[in-house]
Amino acid sequence: MIFNHGRKEALYKESRRWEAWAANMSESKLFTPREAAQVLGISYPTLKQWIYKKKLQTVQTAGGHHRIPEREVDKYLFRSTEKHDVAEKRSGFRRVSGRNQLVGRVTDIQIDGLIAQVTLSIGGQKITSIITADAVREMRLKKGDTAAALIKSTEVMILRP
């Protein structure tokens, strides 16, 4: 059987790209373009344009599908409160005595029985809180929502501004 040398080289490059993708997958979570658009609160066509214009770095699967690493999504998470003065920054917060409120995006929710684990991405950092599953349902939290972590002593609570 005779193989075309160019075809063998293409297959080799494809397998190397797949290996790099698999290695990257083990390091961090990979989002589909639709999942990333939902987390970022933008439309799917906008996200695709970002990919085509190389605004987002992606990893391609063996089938040529784009996957966006979590660290790339974190770069564009909610940061609108950083651009205003202090009085404006605090206007959307609930009236509570705790001052350590950090606003971010919900990146993961895992519900198991009565307990829920909610992960927020805040400025490239992750904060995880264990709250009741009822609280998640009452606040109607879902991936991509904006939420605040209220840190009081050793407790971290999740609230929705």
C-alpha positions in Angstrom: 0.0 0.0 0.0 1.5 3.4 -1.0 0.7 6.4 1.2 0.9 10.0 0.0 3.7 11.6 2.0 1.6 14.8 2.4 -1.3 12.8 3.8 1.0 11.1 6.4 2.3 14.4 7.5 -1.2 15.8 7.8 -2.3 12.8 9.9 0.8 13.3 12.1 0.0 17.0 12.6 -3.6 16.1 13.5 -2.5 13.5 16.0 -0.1 16.0 17.6 -2.8 18.6 17.8 -5.1 16.1 19.4 -2.4 15.2 22.0 -2.0 18.9 22.8 -5.8 19.3 23.2 -6.0 16.3 25.5 -3.1 17.5 27.6 -4.7 21.0 27.9 -8.1 19.4 28.7 -6.6 17.7 31.8 -5.2 21.0 33.0 -8.3 23.2 32.8 -12.0 23.1 31.8 -12.8 23.6 28.2 -16.0 25.3 27.1 -17.9 24.8 23.8 -18.5 28.2 22.1 -22.1 28.1 23.1 -21.2 27.5 26.8 -18.6 30.2 26.7 -21.0 32.7 25.2 -23.5 31.9 28.0 -21.0 32.3 30.7 -19.8 35.6 29.3 -23.3 36.9 28.6 -22.7 37.5 24.9 -24.3 36.1 21.8 -23.0 33.0 20.1 -22.3 34.9 16.8 -20.3 37.5 18.7 -18.2 34.8 20.4 -17.6 33.1 17.0 -16.3 36.5 15.6 -14.0 36.8 18.6 -12.6 33.3 17.7 -12.2 34.2 14.0 -10.5 37.5 14.9 -8.2 35.7 17.3 -9.5 37.7 20.3 -10.0 34.4 22.1 -7.4 31.6 21.9 -9.0 28.3 21.3 -8.0 24.7 21.1 -9.3 22.6 18.2 -10.5 19.1 18.5 -9.6 16.4 16.0 -12.8 17.2 14.2 -11.9 20.9 13.9 -14.3 22.1 16.6 -13.3 25.0 18.8 -13.0 24.7 22.6 -12.2 27.6 24.8 -10.1 27.1 27.9 -11.5 28.5 31.1 -8.5 30.9 31.6 -9.5 32.6 28.3 -13.1 33.0 29.4 -11.9 34.4 32.8 -10.2 37.3 30.9 -13.5 38.6 29.8 -15.7 38.0 32.8 -17.8 40.8 34.4 -15.7 43.8 35.4 -18.0 46.8 34.9 -17.9 47.9 38.5 -14.2 48.6 38.3 -14.7 51.6 36.1 -16.8 53.7 38.5 -16.1 55.6 41.7 -16.7 54.0 45.0 -20.3 55.5 45.5 -21.4 54.0 42.2 -19.7 50.7 42.8 -21.7 50.0 45.9 -25.1 51.2 44.6 -26.2 47.7 43.3 -25.3 45.9 46.5 -27.8 44.7 49.1 -28.0 46.7 52.3 -26.0 44.4 54.6 -23.3 45.1 57.2 -20.7 43.0 55.4 -18.4 45.1 53.3 -16.4 42.3 51.7 -18.6 41.8 48.6 -16.9 40.5 45.5 -18.9 40.5 42.2 -18.2 37.9 39.6 -19.8 35.3 37.3 -21.2 31.9 38.3 -19.0 29.4 36.5 -20.2 26.2 38.1 -23.2 24.9 40.2 -23.3 21.4 41.5 -26.3 20.3 43.5 -26.3 17.1 45.5 -29.3 16.6 47.7 -29.8 19.5 50.1 -26.4 21.0 49.4 -25.1 23.1 46.5 -21.6 24.1 45.6 -21.5 27.4 43.7 -18.2 28.6 42.1 -17.7 32.2 41.1 -15.0 33.6 38.9 -13.8 37.0 40.2 -11.0 38.7 38.4 -9.4 35.4 37.4 -9.8 33.9 40.9 -12.2 31.3 41.9 -14.4 31.4 45.0 -16.5 28.4 46.0 -19.3 28.5 48.5 -21.4 25.7 49.9 -25.0 26.8 50.3 -28.4 25.0 50.4 -29.9 23.7 47.2 -33.1 25.7 48.1 -31.0 28.9 48.1 -29.8 28.2 44.5 -33.4 27.6 43.4 -34.8 30.7 45.2 -32.1 32.9 43.6 -32.6 31.1 40.3 -28.8 30.9 39.9 -27.4 29.4 36.7 -24.1 29.4 34.9 -23.2 32.8 33.5 -25.2 34.8 36.1 -23.7 37.8 37.9 -23.6 37.2 41.6 -21.7 38.5 44.6 -19.7 36.6 47.3 -20.3 38.1 50.7 -17.4 37.2 52.9 -18.0 37.6 56.6 -15.4 36.1 59.0 -15.0 32.5 57.9 -18.3 32.3 56.1 -18.8 32.9 52.3 -22.3 33.5 51.2 -23.7 34.0 47.7 -26.2 36.8 47.0 -27.6 38.2 43.8 -27.4 42.0 43.4 
